[in-house]
Amino acid sequence: MIKKDPKGDTDSLLEDVRNDYRAFPEMGIKRCLQCGLCTSNCPAARHSDYDPREMVKMVRDNNPEIMNNPDIWNCFYCYTCGSNCPANNSPCIVNQILRQKILLKGENNARIYEFLAYGYSYLDFGVGSIPSDFFDGLVADFGQKYVELKINLEDIRHDLGLEDYNLKGEALEEVKSILSSSGFTSRLEEFKRCHES
């Protein structure tokens, strides 16, 4: 994990989070009021047992059990929690840091397997797309209109004067090169191997 001050992991979960490069200097994790605005506005909390307020509390209390809580994998990084926080905290970023710590230990790699298709869409098309495993759920949530949108998306884009959604040629090769040199491609393969073993 990239650190602002590369001292390695400490005995303090709170300090590990604060030292991570994603934790912006003004992030108010130590100023958290435990008001619950993050949880009250969180779509994941509304539809699961995920509780961003409790997650931040456990980090502040240096409670390592948060690393074993399967509910932290329900956050989908919409950043609603941070946009509502009066202390300028970002439970979403705290969650990202926790998950990365878990994955770097080689644990719970299977949790992200279903999202590999999203990553591979960058390699295949140069843009992210919703994994096909989620298609049935989206149809159930949005109905036939979602199916019609998927079927007619290219025609709709053409009628609006928009270019093809997918990258091609040199642009696609440039994206692939960036993803490869950044380690993204090898990381996808690593997660795929972990799931298959």
C-alpha positions in Angstrom: 0.0 0.0 0.0 1.4 3.4 -0.9 1.9 5.6 2.1 2.2 9.3 2.6 5.0 8.5 5.0 6.3 5.1 4.1 6.9 3.7 7.6 5.0 0.4 7.0 2.0 -0.8 8.9 1.8 0.3 12.5 0.0 -1.3 15.5 -2.6 1.4 15.0 -5.3 0.8 12.5 -6.2 4.5 12.7 -2.6 5.6 11.9 -2.4 3.1 9.1 -5.5 4.7 7.6 -4.3 8.2 8.2 -0.9 7.5 6.6 -2.4 6.0 3.5 -2.0 8.2 0.4 -5.8 8.1 -0.2 -6.4 9.8 3.2 -6.4 13.4 2.2 -4.8 15.8 4.7 -8.1 17.4 5.7 -9.9 14.1 6.2 -11.6 14.3 9.6 -11.5 10.7 10.8 -10.3 11.9 14.3 -13.0 14.5 14.4 -15.8 12.0 13.6 -18.8 13.0 15.8 -20.5 9.6 15.3 -23.6 11.6 14.2 -24.7 8.9 11.7 -25.2 11.1 8.7 -22.9 8.8 6.7 -25.1 5.8 7.5 -28.4 7.5 7.1 -27.6 8.6 3.5 -25.7 5.4 2.5 -27.4 3.3 -0.2 -25.4 0.2 0.9 -26.5 0.7 4.5 -30.1 1.0 3.3 -30.0 -2.4 1.6 -27.5 -4.4 3.7 -26.0 -4.5 7.2 -23.1 -2.2 6.2 -22.7 0.7 8.6 -20.1 3.3 7.7 -20.5 5.0 11.1 -19.7 1.8 12.9 -16.8 1.1 10.5 -15.2 4.5 11.3 -15.8 3.9 15.0 -14.0 0.6 14.9 -11.0 2.1 13.0 -10.8 5.0 15.6 -11.0 2.4 18.4 -8.2 0.4 16.7 -10.5 -2.6 16.6 -9.0 -5.1 14.1 -12.3 -7.0 14.0 -13.5 -4.6 11.3 -11.0 -6.3 9.0 -13.1 -9.5 9.3 -16.5 -7.9 8.9 -18.0 -9.1 5.6 -20.3 -6.1 5.5 -17.5 -3.7 4.6 -17.5 -5.3 1.1 -21.1 -3.9 0.5 -19.8 -0.3 0.0 -19.7 0.5 -3.7 -17.9 3.8 -3.4 -20.6 6.3 -4.2 -19.0 8.9 -1.8 -22.4 9.9 -0.4 -21.1 9.4 3.1 -18.3 11.9 2.7 -20.4 14.5 0.9 -22.7 14.6 4.0 -20.1 14.5 6.8 -19.9 17.7 8.9 -16.4 16.7 10.0 -15.1 16.3 6.4 -14.6 12.6 6.9 -14.8 10.1 4.1 -15.9 6.6 5.3 -15.7 5.6 1.6 -12.0 6.3 1.5 -11.5 4.5 4.9 -13.3 1.5 3.4 -11.1 1.5 0.3 -8.0 1.6 2.6 -9.3 -1.3 4.7 -10.2 -3.4 1.7 -6.8 -2.8 0.2 -5.1 -3.9 3.4 -7.1 -7.1 3.4 -6.4 -7.8 -0.3 -2.6 -7.1 0.2 -2.6 -9.8 2.9 -3.9 -12.2 0.2 -7.3 -12.5 2.0 -10.8 -12.3 0.5 -9.6 -12.1 -3.1 -12.7 -14.1 -4.0 -14.9 -11.1 -2.9 -13.9 -9.1 -5.9 -14.0 -11.9 -8.5 -17.4 -10.9 -9.7 -16.1 -7.5 -10.5 -13.2 -8.8 -12.7 -15.5 -8.5 -15.7 -15.6 -4.7 -15.1 -11.8 -4.6 -15.2 -11.6 -6.8 -18.3 -14.0 -4.5 -20.1 -11.3 -1.8 -19.8 -8.9 -4.1 -21.5 -11.4 -5.2 -24.2 -13.2 -1.9 -24.9 -11.2 0.9 -23.1 -14.1 1.7 -20.9 -15.8 0.1 -17.9 -19.1 -1.7 -18.3 -21.4 -3.4 -15.9 -20.5 -7.1 -15.6 -23.0 -9.4 -17.3 -23.5 -11.2 -14.0 -25.5 -8.2 -12.8 -27.7 -8.0 -15.9 -30.6 -10.1 -14.4 -30.6 -7.9 -11.3 -30.7 -4.7 -13.3 -33.6 -6.1 -15.4 -35.4 -7.0 -12.2 -34.8 -3.4 -10.8 -35.5 -1.4 -13.9 -37.6 -3.6 -16.1 -37.9 -3.9 -19.8 -36.7 -0.4 -20.3 -33.2 -1.4 -19.3 -33.3 -4.3 -21.9 -34.4 -1.8 -24.6 -31.7 0.6 -23.6 -29.0 -2.1 -23.8 -30.3 -3.3 -27.2 -30.6 0.2 -28.7 -27.7 2.0 -27.0 -25.6 2.4 -30.1 -28.6 3.8 -32.1 -29.5 6.1 -29.3 -25.9 7.4 -29.2 -25.8 7.8 -33.0 -29.1 9.8 -32.9 -27.6 12.1 -30.2 -24.5 12.6 -32.4 -22.3 10.7 -30.0 -19.4 8.5 -31.1 -19.1 4.8 -30.4 -19.0 4.1 -26.6 -16.1 1.7 -27.0 -12.5 2.8 -27.8 -10.9 1.4 -30.9 -7.5 1.3 -32.6 -4.7 3.5 -31.2 -6.8 4.8 -28.3 -7.6 1.3 -27.1 -4.0 0.3 -27.4 -2.9 3.3 -25.4 -5.4 2.4 -22.6 -4.1 -1.2 -22.6 -0.5 0.0 -22.4 -1.3 2.3 -19.4 -3.2 -0.5 -17.6 -0.4 -3.0 -18.2 2.4 -0.6 -17.1 0.5 0.4 -14.0 0.1 -3.2 -12.9 -3.7 -3.2 -13.4 -3.6 -6.1 -15.9 -1.3 -8.3 -13.8 -3.5 -7.6 -10.7 -6.6 -8.7 -12.6 -4.8 -11.9 -13.5 -3.7 -12.4 -9.9 -7.3 -12.2 -8.7 -8.5 -14.5 -11.4 -5.9 -17.1 -10.4 -6.8 -16.8 -6.7 -10.4 -17.5 -7.5 -9.7 -20.4 -9.8 -7.4 -22.2 -7.2 
